[in-house]
Amino acid sequence: MDEDNSPSPLDRRLNKDRPFSPNSGNHQGGVGKEPPPPPPKPPPLPSGRPMETSAPPSASGSGVSPLGQPEYTQSSLSKGISKPNISNVSKLKPRAVAAVGLVITVVILLIVFLTQGSDEGPIDEAQSEPEQVLTEDATQGNNSESDLETSIENKADASVDLFNSPSNLGELKDLLEKGIAEIFCQNYGGTGWGLLVENEIFLVTNYHVIEDCLENSMDANFLLSGDISTKNKGMILGIDPEKDLALLSISGPTSGSLKPLPVSTQFEGLHWVLVVGFPASPDGRYEDMRTWEPTWSSGKVQRAGITDSFDFDGYMPGAMDVIYVDAAINSGNSGGPLINAAGAVIGIISGGYIEKEGFNFAIEVSELCNRLLNCNTDPWSLR
């Protein structure tokens, strides 16, 4: 058989810097023959990078493979190719890349879809909760969890600036009107406000507002704000003449519409306050519907203090902790709530000093805990 001294097919893939050089001492061509001339400059692979060898041919045995091709070891760049068939490789690579790309695209789309689904779920749920709460309050009329109490409590947090008028004053006014009532006993009257005690709503007012009803053994009447055509009954449940306070249970056709107001015992000088109530009309034209609307006045807390209670017949006078304010207070405001910027009651309007301008006062709401309520429970409970 003739000797095959032609270059290996691999030589066509080698560049001039790394030619394929079989071991000259062990080549099949035998000793004494001149080595073939160097091959022409090989063309590059389709990838633009030549295949490289990392080691010379084997020094033991013949220097050719069983197929008559020189043996070689692959570099790290060529180890993935067992048979360097360039035509097949060039056909398979685009298909493999396309398949891998399609799989990656599907996986990415699936991840995006799942991520969006998990993110949108809580948002939709959170956005729907307020609507459900409002709907339940409106349909069930649940006074213990009223929309007024919920709305005000949501705003009564550290973000509320108690030193300045609230930005939602109009909204606060509308809510507070649902929690106040005009109280009258024969020829005298005043104001009361709703307080949640255990699972019931009671009216809080001054003792001097219902004093005539007590002396005449009769129940007080009250009208809800905005409804002067329906009288409701307020039965005197407890009194504390020393603190000028009274607590009334309520009944009547529209008594269930009274909403409770939240309370707070925190206040200090210069806190903004609001006084609301039903003072006697200065013009006396009670046929005008506007004279039955509540009045509003605002001001600042002057400071806390203590003052002697009123001298009521049959009771020993005492002392009461009060909040001095410069907001206007008039006859008929008695028993009404003193409201802070967060919408919480901090005092019960009681009186003022004629000779000391700007020293009107409200009884601290904590004085309800003297004889009438147990304030160690949540909500407060009857003693």
Contacts in CASP RR format, 6 or more apart in sequence:
PFRMAT RR
TARGET T0000
AUTHOR 0000-0000-0000
METHOD contacts of the structure
MODEL  1
MDEDNSPSPLDRRLNKDRPFSPNSGNHQGGVGKEPPPPPPKPPPLPSGRP
METSAPPSASGSGVSPLGQPEYTQSSLSKGISKPNISNVSKLKPRAVAAV
GLVITVVILLIVFLTQGSDEGPIDEAQSEPEQVLTEDATQGNNSESDLET
SIENKADASVDLFNSPSNLGELKDLLEKGIAEIFCQNYGGTGWGLLVENE
IFLVTNYHVIEDCLENSMDANFLLSGDISTKNKGMILGIDPEKDLALLSI
SGPTSGSLKPLPVSTQFEGLHWVLVVGFPASPDGRYEDMRTWEPTWSSGK
VQRAGITDSFDFDGYMPGAMDVIYVDAAINSGNSGGPLINAAGAVIGIIS
GGYIEKEGFNFAIEVSELCNRLLNCNTDPWSLR
3 28 0 8 1.000
3 29 0 8 1.000
4 68 0 8 1.000
5 29 0 8 1.000
5 33 0 8 1.000
5 36 0 8 1.000
6 36 0 8 1.000
7 20 0 8 1.000
7 36 0 8 1.000
7 39 0 8 1.000
8 20 0 8 1.000
8 68 0 8 1.000
8 69 0 8 1.000
8 70 0 8 1.000
9 69 0 8 1.000
10 20 0 8 1.000
10 51 0 8 1.000
10 69 0 8 1.000
10 70 0 8 1.000
10 72 0 8 1.000
10 84 0 8 1.000
11 19 0 8 1.000
11 20 0 8 1.000
11 39 0 8 1.000
11 42 0 8 1.000
12 39 0 8 1.000
12 42 0 8 1.000
12 43 0 8 1.000
13 42 0 8 1.000
13 45 0 8 1.000
13 50 0 8 1.000
13 51 0 8 1.000
13 84 0 8 1.000
14 20 0 8 1.000
14 39 0 8 1.000
14 42 0 8 1.000
14 50 0 8 1.000
14 51 0 8 1.000
14 53 0 8 1.000
15 41 0 8 1.000
15 42 0 8 1.000
15 44 0 8 1.000
15 50 0 8 1.000
16 41 0 8 1.000
16 42 0 8 1.000
18 50 0 8 1.000
18 52 0 8 1.000
18 53 0 8 1.000
19 38 0 8 1.000
19 39 0 8 1.000
20 53 0 8 1.000
20 70 0 8 1.000
20 72 0 8 1.000
21 56 0 8 1.000
21 57 0 8 1.000
22 57 0 8 1.000
22 63 0 8 1.000
22 64 0 8 1.000
22 70 0 8 1.000
23 56 0 8 1.000
23 57 0 8 1.000
23 58 0 8 1.000
23 59 0 8 1.000
23 63 0 8 1.000
24 35 0 8 1.000
25 31 0 8 1.000
26 59 0 8 1.000
26 61 0 8 1.000
26 62 0 8 1.000
26 63 0 8 1.000
27 63 0 8 1.000
27 64 0 8 1.000
28 62 0 8 1.000
28 63 0 8 1.000
28 64 0 8 1.000
28 68 0 8 1.000
42 50 0 8 1.000
44 50 0 8 1.000
45 51 0 8 1.000
45 86 0 8 1.000
46 86 0 8 1.000
46 90 0 8 1.000
49 77 0 8 1.000
51 75 0 8 1.000
51 77 0 8 1.000
51 78 0 8 1.000
51 84 0 8 1.000
52 75 0 8 1.000
52 77 0 8 1.000
52 78 0 8 1.000
53 72 0 8 1.000
53 73 0 8 1.000
53 74 0 8 1.000
53 75 0 8 1.000
54 73 0 8 1.000
54 74 0 8 1.000
54 75 0 8 1.000
54 76 0 8 1.000
55 72 0 8 1.000
55 73 0 8 1.000
57 63 0 8 1.000
57 70 0 8 1.000
57 71 0 8 1.000
57 72 0 8 1.000
58 71 0 8 1.000
63 70 0 8 1.000
63 71 0 8 1.000
64 70 0 8 1.000
64 71 0 8 1.000
65 71 0 8 1.000
74 80 0 8 1.000
74 81 0 8 1.000
78 84 0 8 1.000
81 89 0 8 1.000
133 147 0 8 1.000
133 150 0 8 1.000
134 147 0 8 1.000
136 142 0 8 1.000
137 145 0 8 1.000
137 146 0 8 1.000
137 147 0 8 1.000
137 150 0 8 1.000
138 147 0 8 1.000
143 196 0 8 1.000
143 201 0 8 1.000
143 256 0 8 1.000
143 258 0 8 1.000
143 259 0 8 1.000
143 260 0 8 1.000
144 196 0 8 1.000
144 199 0 8 1.000
144 201 0 8 1.000
144 260 0 8 1.000
146 178 0 8 1.000
146 259 0 8 1.000
146 260 0 8 1.000
147 259 0 8 1.000
148 175 0 8 1.000
148 176 0 8 1.000
148 178 0 8 1.000
148 179 0 8 1.000
148 259 0 8 1.000
148 260 0 8 1.000
148 261 0 8 1.000
149 196 0 8 1.000
149 259 0 8 1.000
149 260 0 8 1.000
149 261 0 8 1.000
149 262 0 8 1.000
151 171 0 8 1.000
151 175 0 8 1.000
152 172 0 8 1.000
152 175 0 8 1.000
152 261 0 8 1.000
152 262 0 8 1.000
152 342 0 8 1.000
152 343 0 8 1.000
152 344 0 8 1.000
153 262 0 8 1.000
155 166 0 8 1.000
155 168 0 8 1.000
155 342 0 8 1.000
155 343 0 8 1.000
156 262 0 8 1.000
156 264 0 8 1.000
156 342 0 8 1.000
156 343 0 8 1.000
156 344 0 8 1.000
157 342 0 8 1.000
160 166 0 8 1.000
160 341 0 8 1.000
160 342 0 8 1.000
161 341 0 8 1.000
162 267 0 8 1.000
162 271 0 8 1.000
162 272 0 8 1.000
162 340 0 8 1.000
162 341 0 8 1.000
162 342 0 8 1.000
163 270 0 8 1.000
163 271 0 8 1.000
163 272 0 8 1.000
163 341 0 8 1.000
164 272 0 8 1.000
164 341 0 8 1.000
165 272 0 8 1.000
165 298 0 8 1.000
165 341 0 8 1.000
166 172 0 8 1.000
166 272 0 8 1.000
166 341 0 8 1.000
166 342 0 8 1.000
166 343 0 8 1.000
172 274 0 8 1.000
172 339 0 8 1.000
172 343 0 8 1.000
173 296 0 8 1.000
175 259 0 8 1.000
176 261 0 8 1.000
176 274 0 8 1.000
176 276 0 8 1.000
176 337 0 8 1.000
176 339 0 8 1.000
176 343 0 8 1.000
177 225 0 8 1.000
177 226 0 8 1.000
177 276 0 8 1.000
177 294 0 8 1.000
178 225 0 8 1.000
178 257 0 8 1.000
178 258 0 8 1.000
178 259 0 8 1.000
179 193 0 8 1.000
179 194 0 8 1.000
179 225 0 8 1.000
179 258 0 8 1.000
179 259 0 8 1.000
179 260 0 8 1.000
179 261 0 8 1.000
180 191 0 8 1.000
180 192 0 8 1.000
180 193 0 8 1.000
180 194 0 8 1.000
180 225 0 8 1.000
180 276 0 8 1.000
180 277 0 8 1.000
180 294 0 8 1.000
180 336 0 8 1.000
180 337 0 8 1.000
181 191 0 8 1.000
181 192 0 8 1.000
181 193 0 8 1.000
181 194 0 8 1.000
181 203 0 8 1.000
181 222 0 8 1.000
181 223 0 8 1.000
181 224 0 8 1.000
181 225 0 8 1.000
181 232 0 8 1.000
181 258 0 8 1.000
182 189 0 8 1.000
182 190 0 8 1.000
182 191 0 8 1.000
182 192 0 8 1.000
182 222 0 8 1.000
182 223 0 8 1.000
182 225 0 8 1.000
182 277 0 8 1.000
182 278 0 8 1.000
182 292 0 8 1.000
183 189 0 8 1.000
183 190 0 8 1.000
183 191 0 8 1.000
183 192 0 8 1.000
183 203 0 8 1.000
183 205 0 8 1.000
183 209 0 8 1.000
183 210 0 8 1.000
183 220 0 8 1.000
183 221 0 8 1.000
183 222 0 8 1.000
183 234 0 8 1.000
183 248 0 8 1.000
184 190 0 8 1.000
184 220 0 8 1.000
184 221 0 8 1.000
184 222 0 8 1.000
185 209 0 8 1.000
185 210 0 8 1.000
185 211 0 8 1.000
185 212 0 8 1.000
185 213 0 8 1.000
185 216 0 8 1.000
185 218 0 8 1.000
185 220 0 8 1.000
185 221 0 8 1.000
186 212 0 8 1.000
186 213 0 8 1.000
186 216 0 8 1.000
186 218 0 8 1.000
187 212 0 8 1.000
188 209 0 8 1.000
188 211 0 8 1.000
188 212 0 8 1.000
189 209 0 8 1.000
189 332 0 8 1.000
189 334 0 8 1.000
190 205 0 8 1.000
190 206 0 8 1.000
190 209 0 8 1.000
190 277 0 8 1.000
190 278 0 8 1.000
190 332 0 8 1.000
190 333 0 8 1.000
190 334 0 8 1.000
190 335 0 8 1.000
190 336 0 8 1.000
191 205 0 8 1.000
191 209 0 8 1.000
191 276 0 8 1.000
191 277 0 8 1.000
191 278 0 8 1.000
191 294 0 8 1.000
191 332 0 8 1.000
191 333 0 8 1.000
191 334 0 8 1.000
191 335 0 8 1.000
191 336 0 8 1.000
191 349 0 8 1.000
192 203 0 8 1.000
192 204 0 8 1.000
192 205 0 8 1.000
192 209 0 8 1.000
192 222 0 8 1.000
192 335 0 8 1.000
192 336 0 8 1.000
192 337 0 8 1.000
193 203 0 8 1.000
193 204 0 8 1.000
193 205 0 8 1.000
193 261 0 8 1.000
193 335 0 8 1.000
193 336 0 8 1.000
193 337 0 8 1.000
193 345 0 8 1.000
194 201 0 8 1.000
194 202 0 8 1.000
194 203 0 8 1.000
194 204 0 8 1.000
194 258 0 8 1.000
194 259 0 8 1.000
194 260 0 8 1.000
194 261 0 8 1.000
195 201 0 8 1.000
195 202 0 8 1.000
195 203 0 8 1.000
195 204 0 8 1.000
195 260 0 8 1.000
195 261 0 8 1.000
195 263 0 8 1.000
195 345 0 8 1.000
195 368 0 8 1.000
195 380 0 8 1.000
196 260 0 8 1.000
196 379 0 8 1.000
196 380 0 8 1.000
197 247 0 8 1.000
197 373 0 8 1.000
197 379 0 8 1.000
197 380 0 8 1.000
197 381 0 8 1.000
197 382 0 8 1.000
198 379 0 8 1.000
198 380 0 8 1.000
198 381 0 8 1.000
198 382 0 8 1.000
200 249 0 8 1.000
201 250 0 8 1.000
201 256 0 8 1.000
201 258 0 8 1.000
201 259 0 8 1.000
201 260 0 8 1.000
202 237 0 8 1.000
202 247 0 8 1.000
202 248 0 8 1.000
202 249 0 8 1.000
202 250 0 8 1.000
203 222 0 8 1.000
203 234 0 8 1.000
203 247 0 8 1.000
203 248 0 8 1.000
203 249 0 8 1.000
203 250 0 8 1.000
203 258 0 8 1.000
204 245 0 8 1.000
204 246 0 8 1.000
204 247 0 8 1.000
204 248 0 8 1.000
204 335 0 8 1.000
204 337 0 8 1.000
204 348 0 8 1.000
204 368 0 8 1.000
205 245 0 8 1.000
205 246 0 8 1.000
205 248 0 8 1.000
205 334 0 8 1.000
205 335 0 8 1.000
205 336 0 8 1.000
205 348 0 8 1.000
206 244 0 8 1.000
206 245 0 8 1.000
206 246 0 8 1.000
206 334 0 8 1.000
206 335 0 8 1.000
206 348 0 8 1.000
206 349 0 8 1.000
206 350 0 8 1.000
207 239 0 8 1.000
207 240 0 8 1.000
207 241 0 8 1.000
207 243 0 8 1.000
207 244 0 8 1.000
207 245 0 8 1.000
207 246 0 8 1.000
207 312 0 8 1.000
208 244 0 8 1.000
208 310 0 8 1.000
208 312 0 8 1.000
208 334 0 8 1.000
209 220 0 8 1.000
209 246 0 8 1.000
209 334 0 8 1.000
209 335 0 8 1.000
210 220 0 8 1.000
210 236 0 8 1.000
210 239 0 8 1.000
210 246 0 8 1.000
210 248 0 8 1.000
211 312 0 8 1.000
213 219 0 8 1.000
213 220 0 8 1.000
213 236 0 8 1.000
214 236 0 8 1.000
214 239 0 8 1.000
219 233 0 8 1.000
219 234 0 8 1.000
219 235 0 8 1.000
219 236 0 8 1.000
220 233 0 8 1.000
220 234 0 8 1.000
220 235 0 8 1.000
220 236 0 8 1.000
220 248 0 8 1.000
221 231 0 8 1.000
221 232 0 8 1.000
221 233 0 8 1.000
221 234 0 8 1.000
222 231 0 8 1.000
222 232 0 8 1.000
222 233 0 8 1.000
222 234 0 8 1.000
222 248 0 8 1.000
222 250 0 8 1.000
223 230 0 8 1.000
223 231 0 8 1.000
223 232 0 8 1.000
223 292 0 8 1.000
224 230 0 8 1.000
224 232 0 8 1.000
224 254 0 8 1.000
224 255 0 8 1.000
224 257 0 8 1.000
224 258 0 8 1.000
225 293 0 8 1.000
225 294 0 8 1.000
226 292 0 8 1.000
226 293 0 8 1.000
227 254 0 8 1.000
227 257 0 8 1.000
228 289 0 8 1.000
228 292 0 8 1.000
230 252 0 8 1.000
230 253 0 8 1.000
230 254 0 8 1.000
231 252 0 8 1.000
232 250 0 8 1.000
232 251 0 8 1.000
232 252 0 8 1.000
232 253 0 8 1.000
232 254 0 8 1.000
232 255 0 8 1.000
233 250 0 8 1.000
233 251 0 8 1.000
233 252 0 8 1.000
233 255 0 8 1.000
234 248 0 8 1.000
234 249 0 8 1.000
234 250 0 8 1.000
234 251 0 8 1.000
235 248 0 8 1.000
235 249 0 8 1.000
235 250 0 8 1.000
235 251 0 8 1.000
236 246 0 8 1.000
236 247 0 8 1.000
236 248 0 8 1.000
237 247 0 8 1.000
237 248 0 8 1.000
237 249 0 8 1.000
237 382 0 8 1.000
238 246 0 8 1.000
238 247 0 8 1.000
238 372 0 8 1.000
239 245 0 8 1.000
239 246 0 8 1.000
239 247 0 8 1.000
240 246 0 8 1.000
240 367 0 8 1.000
240 370 0 8 1.000
240 371 0 8 1.000
240 372 0 8 1.000
241 309 0 8 1.000
241 310 0 8 1.000
241 312 0 8 1.000
241 315 0 8 1.000
242 309 0 8 1.000
242 315 0 8 1.000
242 316 0 8 1.000
242 317 0 8 1.000
242 318 0 8 1.000
242 319 0 8 1.000
242 320 0 8 1.000
242 370 0 8 1.000
242 371 0 8 1.000
243 309 0 8 1.000
243 320 0 8 1.000
243 363 0 8 1.000
243 367 0 8 1.000
243 368 0 8 1.000
243 370 0 8 1.000
243 371 0 8 1.000
244 309 0 8 1.000
244 310 0 8 1.000
244 320 0 8 1.000
244 350 0 8 1.000
244 363 0 8 1.000
245 348 0 8 1.000
245 363 0 8 1.000
245 367 0 8 1.000
245 368 0 8 1.000
245 370 0 8 1.000
245 372 0 8 1.000
247 368 0 8 1.000
247 372 0 8 1.000
247 373 0 8 1.000
250 256 0 8 1.000
250 258 0 8 1.000
261 337 0 8 1.000
261 339 0 8 1.000
261 343 0 8 1.000
261 344 0 8 1.000
261 345 0 8 1.000
262 343 0 8 1.000
262 344 0 8 1.000
262 345 0 8 1.000
263 344 0 8 1.000
263 345 0 8 1.000
263 346 0 8 1.000
263 365 0 8 1.000
264 340 0 8 1.000
264 342 0 8 1.000
264 344 0 8 1.000
264 345 0 8 1.000
264 346 0 8 1.000
264 365 0 8 1.000
265 346 0 8 1.000
265 364 0 8 1.000
265 365 0 8 1.000
265 366 0 8 1.000
266 346 0 8 1.000
267 301 0 8 1.000
267 304 0 8 1.000
267 323 0 8 1.000
267 340 0 8 1.000
267 346 0 8 1.000
268 301 0 8 1.000
269 300 0 8 1.000
269 301 0 8 1.000
269 302 0 8 1.000
269 303 0 8 1.000
270 300 0 8 1.000
270 301 0 8 1.000
271 300 0 8 1.000
271 301 0 8 1.000
271 340 0 8 1.000
271 341 0 8 1.000
272 298 0 8 1.000
272 299 0 8 1.000
272 300 0 8 1.000
272 340 0 8 1.000
272 341 0 8 1.000
273 298 0 8 1.000
273 299 0 8 1.000
273 300 0 8 1.000
273 301 0 8 1.000
273 323 0 8 1.000
273 325 0 8 1.000
273 327 0 8 1.000
273 338 0 8 1.000
273 339 0 8 1.000
273 340 0 8 1.000
273 346 0 8 1.000
274 296 0 8 1.000
274 297 0 8 1.000
274 298 0 8 1.000
274 299 0 8 1.000
274 327 0 8 1.000
274 338 0 8 1.000
274 339 0 8 1.000
274 340 0 8 1.000
274 343 0 8 1.000
275 296 0 8 1.000
275 297 0 8 1.000
275 298 0 8 1.000
275 299 0 8 1.000
275 325 0 8 1.000
275 327 0 8 1.000
275 328 0 8 1.000
275 329 0 8 1.000
275 333 0 8 1.000
275 336 0 8 1.000
275 338 0 8 1.000
275 339 0 8 1.000
275 349 0 8 1.000
276 294 0 8 1.000
276 295 0 8 1.000
276 296 0 8 1.000
276 336 0 8 1.000
276 337 0 8 1.000
276 339 0 8 1.000
277 294 0 8 1.000
277 295 0 8 1.000
277 332 0 8 1.000
277 333 0 8 1.000
277 336 0 8 1.000
277 349 0 8 1.000
278 292 0 8 1.000
278 294 0 8 1.000
278 295 0 8 1.000
278 332 0 8 1.000
278 333 0 8 1.000
279 295 0 8 1.000
279 330 0 8 1.000
279 331 0 8 1.000
279 332 0 8 1.000
279 333 0 8 1.000
280 330 0 8 1.000
280 331 0 8 1.000
280 332 0 8 1.000
281 291 0 8 1.000
283 291 0 8 1.000
284 291 0 8 1.000
285 291 0 8 1.000
286 292 0 8 1.000
295 330 0 8 1.000
295 333 0 8 1.000
297 327 0 8 1.000
297 328 0 8 1.000
297 329 0 8 1.000
298 327 0 8 1.000
299 325 0 8 1.000
299 326 0 8 1.000
299 327 0 8 1.000
300 325 0 8 1.000
300 326 0 8 1.000
300 327 0 8 1.000
301 323 0 8 1.000
301 324 0 8 1.000
301 325 0 8 1.000
302 324 0 8 1.000
302 325 0 8 1.000
302 326 0 8 1.000
302 358 0 8 1.000
302 359 0 8 1.000
303 324 0 8 1.000
304 321 0 8 1.000
304 322 0 8 1.000
304 323 0 8 1.000
304 324 0 8 1.000
304 364 0 8 1.000
305 321 0 8 1.000
305 322 0 8 1.000
305 323 0 8 1.000
305 324 0 8 1.000
305 361 0 8 1.000
306 319 0 8 1.000
306 320 0 8 1.000
306 321 0 8 1.000
306 322 0 8 1.000
307 319 0 8 1.000
307 320 0 8 1.000
307 322 0 8 1.000
307 361 0 8 1.000
308 317 0 8 1.000
308 318 0 8 1.000
308 319 0 8 1.000
309 317 0 8 1.000
309 318 0 8 1.000
309 319 0 8 1.000
309 320 0 8 1.000
310 317 0 8 1.000
311 317 0 8 1.000
320 350 0 8 1.000
320 363 0 8 1.000
320 364 0 8 1.000
320 367 0 8 1.000
321 363 0 8 1.000
321 364 0 8 1.000
321 366 0 8 1.000
321 367 0 8 1.000
322 350 0 8 1.000
322 361 0 8 1.000
322 362 0 8 1.000
322 363 0 8 1.000
322 364 0 8 1.000
323 338 0 8 1.000
323 346 0 8 1.000
323 347 0 8 1.000
323 361 0 8 1.000
323 362 0 8 1.000
323 363 0 8 1.000
323 364 0 8 1.000
324 358 0 8 1.000
324 359 0 8 1.000
324 360 0 8 1.000
324 361 0 8 1.000
325 338 0 8 1.000
325 358 0 8 1.000
325 360 0 8 1.000
325 361 0 8 1.000
325 362 0 8 1.000
326 358 0 8 1.000
326 359 0 8 1.000
326 360 0 8 1.000
327 360 0 8 1.000
328 360 0 8 1.000
329 349 0 8 1.000
329 351 0 8 1.000
329 352 0 8 1.000
329 360 0 8 1.000
333 349 0 8 1.000
334 349 0 8 1.000
334 350 0 8 1.000
334 351 0 8 1.000
335 348 0 8 1.000
335 349 0 8 1.000
335 350 0 8 1.000
336 348 0 8 1.000
336 349 0 8 1.000
337 345 0 8 1.000
337 347 0 8 1.000
337 348 0 8 1.000
337 349 0 8 1.000
338 345 0 8 1.000
338 346 0 8 1.000
338 347 0 8 1.000
338 348 0 8 1.000
338 349 0 8 1.000
338 362 0 8 1.000
339 345 0 8 1.000
339 346 0 8 1.000
340 346 0 8 1.000
345 365 0 8 1.000
346 362 0 8 1.000
346 364 0 8 1.000
346 365 0 8 1.000
347 362 0 8 1.000
347 363 0 8 1.000
347 364 0 8 1.000
347 365 0 8 1.000
348 362 0 8 1.000
348 363 0 8 1.000
348 365 0 8 1.000
348 367 0 8 1.000
348 368 0 8 1.000
349 360 0 8 1.000
349 362 0 8 1.000
350 361 0 8 1.000
350 362 0 8 1.000
350 363 0 8 1.000
351 360 0 8 1.000
351 361 0 8 1.000
352 359 0 8 1.000
352 360 0 8 1.000
352 361 0 8 1.000
353 359 0 8 1.000
353 360 0 8 1.000
366 375 0 8 1.000
368 375 0 8 1.000
368 380 0 8 1.000
369 375 0 8 1.000
369 380 0 8 1.000
371 383 0 8 1.000
372 382 0 8 1.000
372 383 0 8 1.000
373 380 0 8 1.000
373 381 0 8 1.000
373 382 0 8 1.000
373 383 0 8 1.000
374 380 0 8 1.000
374 381 0 8 1.000
374 382 0 8 1.000
374 383 0 8 1.000
END
